C-alpha cells in the first residue's frame, strides 16, 4: 500500500487500485477535501488557490485533475504551470490567495506524485488542519458548485522570474560581489524544474553555468534524492570542468546539496551549516533544525552567540519552532534552507544565493570551507515496512531499553550518547523506518547505525 496521508501531504505511486495508490480518483478526492476545507473556513464569496507542479511525467495528468476539481468547487485557480515548491509558497501571499497546492513527490522516484497543501501564508498546513482534510476526504463531504458558480483558471508563468528577483533583493545577497569572483558552477537539475530556475538565478548573479540534466522532461537520470550514491556524474563533471563547485537540487527545488571543487560531497547536512554561518556572522540570532540534523549547526550557532533548538521532523514543525524562538535561519539537514527574511519554506534558491555570497566574501575553495566546519559524519539507513510490523511497539521497546541515556521522544526516539546519536522514526513520506546516526567518524556512524538496524530487525522478527 503506497498511498501515504501525513503532515507532508497526500503522496502515492501512480496507477493501481483506488485507495491504495495515487489514482485519478484519489487525486480528485483529496483535492475536493482540501477545497472543501478552505470553503468551510472562509466567509469569502470566491476563493483562490495557486497551483504549480514539478516536471515529473504524471504531473500534467494530476495537475489537470486537481485544477478542475477546484474549479468544480467554485474556486478560482492561478496556474503557475511548471514551477517549484518555494515558488508556489512565495506566490500564494503575493496573489492574496487562500491557499496553494504543489504537485510534487519531492525527492521520491518518478512513479510517485503528491499533493503538498499550503495555507494562505504560503506555508504548509499544520497537523490539525491536515487531520480535518483527511476527515472530509473520508466522509466524502463535498458540495460542488452549479454551472453559474464554477471557478476560473488564470495562467501565470512569471513567478519563476519573480522568485529570482525576490531572492536577489534580499539584503544579505550580493550579486555584484559574486559576479566579480567569476565562479564556474555545474548544475544537476535532475531533469525537473530546478534545471530551469537554478541556472537562470546563477546567470543573473554573473556565474558561468555548466548544465547537467537540466531538461525538464521528468525523466530522472538517477534517483532524485540528492545523496552521494546517486551523484557520481556531477562529482566527475565538477573535476573535469575545473568548476568551483556543483549544485544539486531535487525535483521540486526545496532540497540543496553542493559538490566541492575536488568532486567530493560538501554534505547535505552542511548546506544549512554554511548558510547559517554566513547569516549569523551578519545578523545575531537563533537557529532551528530537526532532530535528524547534524550537531554542527548547534556548534556554529553557539560560536556566533546564538541559541540552537531541535524540532520534530517535518517542515511545519521546524517552522513552528523557528517562529517560537525567533530563529533567523533554520531548516532541515537534508539540504533544506528556511530563511524567514524571504519566507517560511525550504528554498534552494535562497540557499544558493546565500552560499555564493558567503563564498565570494572568503578567499577559500569550497573544499577548504567544508574542512573549516566541525567534523561530523552521518549514516542514513532505512528498513522497509510491511503491514505486520508494529513500529510504535518497536520504538517503545527501544525507549525502555535505552531509558538511562539522554532520550527525546517527540518524534520517534532519539538517543543522545556523549559523542554520537541515533534517531529512529517512521517516515512521513515512505513506508519505511528511518535510522539516522551521527558520530565523529564515518566508520563510527556506520557501526552505530548497523547496530540499531540489527536491534530493530531482531525486535520485529525480520
TORNUBA-609421 format. One line per 5 residues: number of its first residue (from 1); their letters; for each residue x, z, y negated of C-alpha. Coordinates in nm, 3 decimals. Each point is the difference from the previous one (the first is absolute). Layout:
BEGIN
NUM> a> X Z Y  ...
//
This chain:
BEGIN
1> xxxxx> 0.000 0.000 0.000  0.168 -0.117 -0.319  -0.256 0.062 -0.276  0.140 0.294 -0.196  -0.207 0.178 -0.264
6> xxxxx> 0.210 0.236 -0.207  0.115 0.118 -0.342  0.197 -0.328 -0.014  -0.313 -0.216 0.027  -0.157 -0.208 0.276
11> xxxxx> 0.265 -0.172 0.209  -0.013 -0.202 0.321  0.105 -0.307 0.195  -0.186 -0.327 -0.046  -0.234 -0.118 0.276
16> xxxxx> -0.145 0.180 0.301  -0.306 0.221 0.018  -0.203 0.136 -0.290  0.089 0.364 -0.062  0.327 -0.026 0.189
21> xxxxx> 0.186 -0.240 -0.227  -0.024 -0.132 -0.355  -0.261 -0.270 0.073  -0.201 -0.183 -0.270  -0.288 0.237 0.073
26> xxxxx> 0.223 0.304 -0.061  0.138 -0.149 -0.323  -0.355 -0.050 -0.131  -0.108 0.345 0.118  0.278 0.191 -0.176
31> xxxxx> -0.015 -0.214 -0.315  -0.375 0.078 -0.006  0.071 0.371 0.038  0.257 -0.005 -0.283  -0.231 -0.191 -0.234
36> xxxxx> -0.290 0.232 0.086  0.221 0.304 -0.068  0.090 -0.136 -0.345  -0.366 -0.066 -0.082  -0.103 0.348 0.113
41> xxxxx> 0.257 0.156 -0.232  -0.072 -0.202 -0.314  -0.279 -0.029 -0.256  0.119 -0.341 -0.113  -0.235 -0.291 0.040
46> xxxxx> 0.276 -0.236 0.112  0.322 0.100 0.175  0.327 -0.192 0.018  0.263 0.003 0.277  0.345 -0.163 -0.011
51> xxxxx> 0.116 -0.169 0.321  0.341 -0.135 0.102  0.172 -0.082 0.328  0.341 -0.050 0.153  0.096 -0.329 0.166
56> xxxxx> -0.075 0.087 0.362  -0.177 -0.271 0.201  -0.334 0.184 0.026  0.000 0.073 -0.375  -0.229 -0.282 -0.120
61> xxxxx> -0.258 0.074 0.271  -0.014 0.376 -0.064  0.015 -0.062 -0.377  -0.306 -0.226 0.006  -0.197 0.239 0.219
66> xxxxx> 0.075 0.304 -0.216  -0.050 -0.181 -0.329  -0.338 -0.146 0.096  -0.116 0.331 0.143  0.058 0.160 -0.340
71> xxxxx> -0.182 -0.291 -0.166  -0.290 0.065 0.239  -0.008 0.362 -0.118  -0.035 -0.118 -0.358  0.359 0.087 -0.092
76> xxxxx> 0.213 -0.227 -0.220  0.341 -0.093 0.138  0.323 -0.079 -0.184  0.197 -0.202 0.253  0.378 0.013 -0.044
81> xxxxx> 0.054 -0.216 0.309  0.352 0.030 0.141  0.131 0.325 -0.144  0.177 0.328 0.076  -0.125 0.353 0.049
86> xxxxx> 0.155 0.132 -0.325  -0.128 -0.304 -0.192  -0.359 0.076 0.102  0.056 0.368 -0.085  0.108 -0.097 -0.351
91> xxxxx> -0.287 -0.250 -0.042  -0.284 0.245 0.077  0.034 0.217 -0.315  0.101 -0.297 -0.218  -0.325 -0.172 0.098
96> xxxxx> -0.202 0.324 -0.039  -0.109 -0.061 0.359  -0.174 0.256 0.219  0.233 -0.044 0.293  0.232 -0.235 0.186
101> xxxxx> 0.070 -0.129 0.348  0.334 -0.127 0.123  -0.023 -0.203 0.319  0.327 0.073 0.173  0.131 0.184 0.303
106> xxxxx> 0.317 0.074 -0.194  0.298 0.016 0.241  -0.203 -0.071 0.316  0.062 -0.325 0.195  -0.199 -0.318 -0.064
111> xxxxx> -0.290 0.075 0.238  -0.102 0.295 -0.219  -0.197 0.012 -0.322  -0.167 0.277 -0.200  -0.217 0.100 -0.293
116> xxxxx> 0.188 0.235 -0.232  -0.253 0.163 -0.233  0.059 0.106 -0.363  -0.192 0.208 -0.252  -0.062 -0.088 -0.367
121> xxxxx> 0.351 0.121 -0.093  0.155 -0.252 0.239  0.109 0.283 0.231  -0.072 0.049 0.370  -0.317 0.188 0.085
126> xxxxx> 0.036 0.363 0.102  -0.091 0.129 0.345  -0.346 0.121 -0.103  -0.100 -0.336 -0.145  0.142 -0.179 0.302
131> xxxxx> -0.208 0.221 0.229  -0.318 -0.080 -0.197  0.067 -0.373 0.037  0.044 0.041 0.376  -0.333 0.188 0.015
136> xxxxx> -0.176 -0.280 -0.190  0.155 -0.257 0.235  -0.104 0.196 0.309  -0.360 0.030 -0.124  0.000 -0.362 -0.123
141> xxxxx> -0.185 0.132 -0.306  0.032 -0.318 -0.205  -0.246 -0.143 -0.251  0.084 -0.356 -0.101  -0.109 -0.165 -0.324
146> xxxxx> -0.273 -0.258 -0.047  0.084 -0.355 -0.095  -0.025 0.061 -0.376  0.235 0.300 0.012  0.296 -0.137 0.197
151> xxxxx> 0.350 0.067 -0.128  0.221 -0.264 -0.157  0.361 -0.092 0.078  0.262 -0.051 -0.272  0.337 -0.136 0.108
156> xxxxx> 0.308 0.127 -0.184  0.345 -0.107 0.118  0.188 0.141 -0.301  0.058 0.350 0.130  0.336 -0.055 0.170
161> xxxxx> 0.137 -0.102 -0.342  -0.181 0.289 -0.171  0.152 0.239 0.256  0.351 -0.134 -0.064  -0.048 0.037 -0.377
166> xxxxx> -0.121 0.359 0.047  0.312 0.086 0.201  0.237 -0.165 -0.248  -0.162 0.198 -0.283  0.075 0.339 0.159
171> xxxxx> 0.233 0.202 -0.230  0.258 0.063 0.275  0.019 -0.366 0.105  0.270 -0.192 -0.187  -0.015 -0.370 0.088
176> xxxxx> 0.266 -0.087 -0.260  0.256 0.235 0.155  -0.080 -0.141 0.344  0.036 -0.361 -0.118  0.347 0.073 -0.142
181> xxxxx> 0.122 0.105 0.344  -0.089 -0.340 0.152  -0.111 0.149 0.331  -0.055 -0.220 0.304  -0.271 0.127 0.237
186> xxxxx> -0.141 -0.124 0.332  -0.378 0.054 0.045  -0.182 0.017 0.336  -0.371 -0.036 -0.083  -0.109 -0.008 0.369
191> xxxxx> -0.201 -0.316 -0.088  -0.260 0.197 -0.192  -0.086 0.087 -0.361  0.338 0.161 -0.066  0.158 -0.343 0.041
196> xxxxx> -0.172 -0.102 -0.324  0.003 0.310 -0.218  0.345 0.152 0.070  0.204 -0.317 -0.073  -0.212 -0.053 -0.313
201> xxxxx> 0.075 0.354 -0.123  0.371 -0.037 0.075  0.029 -0.332 -0.182  -0.165 0.153 -0.308  0.269 0.271 0.012
206> xxxxx> 0.276 -0.262 0.003  0.087 0.041 0.369  0.116 -0.289 0.219  -0.234 -0.010 0.302  0.067 -0.123 0.354
211> xxxxx> -0.336 -0.030 0.176  -0.047 0.075 0.370  -0.345 -0.021 0.161  -0.176 -0.026 -0.336  -0.266 -0.255 0.101
216> xxxxx> -0.334 0.187 -0.007  -0.145 -0.153 0.317  -0.054 0.322 0.198  0.236 -0.110 0.278  0.212 0.314 0.005
221> xxxxx> 0.350 -0.105 0.115  0.071 0.350 0.136  -0.185 0.327 0.043  -0.114 0.069 -0.359  0.093 0.368 -0.001
226> xxxxx> 0.325 0.009 -0.203  0.213 0.182 0.257  0.363 -0.076 0.090  -0.079 -0.154 0.339  -0.220 -0.264 -0.167
231> xxxxx> 0.234 -0.103 -0.282  0.300 -0.168 0.160  -0.052 -0.329 -0.187  0.010 0.144 -0.352  0.288 0.237 0.083
236> xxxxx> 0.202 -0.306 0.108  -0.108 -0.211 -0.299  0.094 0.266 -0.259  0.359 -0.012 0.127  0.008 -0.382 0.030
241> xxxxx> -0.131 -0.044 -0.356  0.232 0.272 -0.135  -0.313 0.149 -0.156  -0.006 0.333 -0.182  -0.278 0.120 0.232
246> xxxxx> -0.315 -0.102 0.184  -0.365 0.090 -0.051  -0.258 0.025 0.277  -0.370 0.068 -0.051  -0.290 0.029 0.243
251> xxxxx> -0.297 -0.246 -0.010  -0.195 0.186 -0.273  0.309 0.098 -0.205  -0.036 0.379 -0.009  0.304 0.071 0.218
256> xxxxx> 0.351 -0.081 -0.118  0.333 -0.006 0.181  0.343 -0.101 -0.128  0.293 -0.159 0.183  0.340 0.103 -0.138
261> xxxxx> 0.261 -0.257 -0.102  0.182 0.055 0.332  -0.307 -0.107 0.201  -0.088 0.354 0.105  -0.335 0.168 -0.057
266> xxxxx> -0.013 0.205 -0.321  -0.262 0.199 0.187  -0.374 -0.003 -0.068  0.017 0.374 -0.063  0.255 -0.054 -0.275
271> xxxxx> -0.212 -0.249 -0.198  -0.191 0.296 -0.148  0.317 0.211 -0.026  0.179 -0.262 -0.212  -0.299 -0.067 -0.226
276> xxxxx> -0.060 0.375 -0.043  0.368 0.055 -0.082  -0.030 -0.252 -0.284  -0.335 0.127 -0.132  0.097 0.369 0.019
281> xxxxx> 0.326 -0.078 -0.180  -0.205 -0.133 -0.293  -0.307 0.229 0.017  -0.004 0.358 0.127  -0.274 0.074 0.249
286> xxxxx> -0.118 0.061 0.356  -0.033 -0.218 0.309  -0.221 -0.026 0.308  0.034 -0.181 0.330  -0.172 0.043 0.333
291> xxxxx> 0.107 0.227 0.285  0.155 -0.289 0.194  0.240 -0.088 -0.283  0.369 0.079 -0.038  0.139 0.327 -0.134
296> xxxxx> 0.218 -0.215 -0.227  -0.279 -0.020 -0.261  -0.012 0.381 -0.015  0.377 0.012 -0.052  -0.005 -0.262 -0.278
301> xxxxx> -0.297 0.166 -0.173  0.168 0.341 0.000  0.325 -0.157 -0.127  -0.194 -0.117 -0.306  -0.167 0.341 -0.046
306> xxxxx> -0.343 -0.099 0.132  -0.222 0.136 0.275  -0.076 -0.192 0.320  -0.313 0.041 0.213  -0.120 -0.163 0.324
311> xxxxx> -0.356 -0.116 0.070  -0.186 -0.106 0.311  0.064 -0.364 0.100  -0.225 -0.255 -0.170  0.025 -0.146 -0.349
316> xxxxx> -0.310 0.183 -0.125  0.156 0.333 0.104  0.325 -0.079 -0.182  -0.191 -0.102 -0.314  -0.214 0.316 0.007
321> xxxxx> 0.308 0.225 0.016  0.180 -0.208 -0.264  -0.289 0.060 -0.240  -0.012 0.372 0.081  0.376 0.044 -0.053
326> xxxxx> 0.037 -0.244 -0.293  0.254 -0.200 0.198  0.157 -0.284 -0.198  0.091 -0.202 0.310  -0.085 0.026 0.366
331> xxxxx> -0.098 -0.200 0.302  0.067 -0.032 0.367  0.321 -0.035 0.196  -0.119 -0.336 0.133  0.114 -0.162 -0.325
336> xxxxx> -0.313 0.072 -0.199  0.066 0.078 -0.369  -0.274 0.170 -0.205  0.081 0.011 -0.372  -0.291 0.143 -0.205
341> xxxxx> 0.136 -0.156 -0.321  -0.130 -0.322 0.158  -0.276 0.113 0.239  -0.068 0.236 0.291  0.071 -0.242 0.283
346> xxxxx> 0.299 -0.113 0.207  0.147 -0.298 -0.180  0.300 -0.208 0.110  0.020 -0.178 -0.337  0.046 0.330 -0.181
351> xxxxx> 0.262 0.101 0.259  0.193 -0.327 -0.037  0.002 0.020 -0.381  0.109 0.366 -0.010  0.270 -0.058 0.265
356> xxxxx> 0.141 -0.304 -0.183  0.010 0.188 -0.332  0.172 0.294 0.175  0.255 -0.235 0.156  0.059 -0.178 -0.331
361> xxxxx> 0.097 0.331 -0.161  0.261 0.073 0.270  0.324 -0.179 0.081  -0.036 0.032 0.379  -0.109 -0.210 0.293
366> xxxxx> -0.326 0.077 0.179  0.197 0.121 0.302  0.196 0.242 -0.223  -0.323 0.123 -0.161  -0.143 0.075 0.343
371> xxxxx> 0.315 0.187 0.100  -0.029 0.219 -0.311  -0.328 0.156 0.118  -0.043 0.293 0.242  0.048 -0.135 0.351
376> xxxxx> -0.291 0.045 0.238  -0.100 -0.214 0.293  -0.346 -0.051 0.144  -0.135 -0.100 0.336  -0.354 -0.144 0.001
381> xxxxx> -0.170 -0.016 0.337  -0.352 -0.036 0.133  -0.198 0.048 0.318  -0.291 -0.235 0.075  -0.327 0.185 0.045
386> xxxxx> -0.260 -0.045 0.270  -0.354 0.144 -0.029  0.093 0.267 0.256  0.270 0.158 -0.217  -0.116 0.306 -0.196
391> xxxxx> 0.230 -0.010 -0.304  -0.140 0.318 -0.156  0.069 0.196 0.318  0.356 -0.136 0.014  0.069 0.100 -0.362
396> xxxxx> -0.152 0.345 0.059  0.232 0.051 0.299  0.303 -0.106 -0.207  -0.100 0.234 -0.284  -0.018 0.292 0.239
401> xxxxx> 0.328 -0.092 0.167  0.190 -0.009 -0.332  -0.189 0.277 -0.182  0.324 0.183 -0.083  0.131 -0.298 -0.201
406> xxxxx> -0.100 -0.104 -0.354  -0.322 -0.194 0.072  -0.243 -0.198 -0.218  -0.335 -0.103 0.150  -0.182 -0.166 -0.294
411> xxxxx> 0.055 -0.337 0.170  0.088 0.012 0.366  0.295 0.230 0.063  0.325 0.002 -0.198  0.275 0.224 0.136
416> xxxxx> 0.282 0.075 -0.244  0.324 0.106 0.166  0.297 0.112 -0.218  0.172 -0.341 -0.018  -0.263 -0.236 0.142
421> xxxxx> -0.376 -0.047 0.039  -0.258 -0.175 0.215  -0.354 -0.104 -0.096  -0.262 -0.077 0.265  -0.331 -0.154 -0.106
426> xxxxx> -0.276 -0.239 0.097  0.022 -0.323 -0.201  -0.271 -0.090 -0.253  0.057 -0.371 0.056  0.082 -0.057 0.369
431> xxxxx> -0.097 0.158 0.337  0.333 0.185 0.031  0.167 0.339 -0.040  0.288 -0.023 -0.249  0.314 0.205 0.060
436> xxxxx> 0.228 0.005 -0.305  0.324 0.197 -0.007  0.284 0.043 -0.249  0.350 0.143 0.037  0.347 -0.023 -0.158
441> xxxxx> 0.102 -0.278 0.245  -0.189 -0.285 0.168  0.100 0.128 0.343  -0.143 0.346 -0.070  -0.323 -0.151 -0.137
446> xxxxx> -0.037 -0.223 0.308  0.069 0.286 0.241  -0.255 0.222 -0.176  -0.262 -0.275 0.012  0.068 -0.078 0.367
451> xxxxx> -0.040 0.368 0.083  -0.342 0.019 -0.164  -0.119 -0.332 0.144  0.089 0.136 0.342  -0.177 0.332 -0.066
456> xxxxx> -0.317 -0.175 -0.119  -0.006 -0.232 0.300  0.041 0.298 0.233  -0.292 0.184 -0.165  -0.215 -0.317 0.005
461> xx> 0.094 -0.079 0.359  0.126 -0.351 -0.077
//
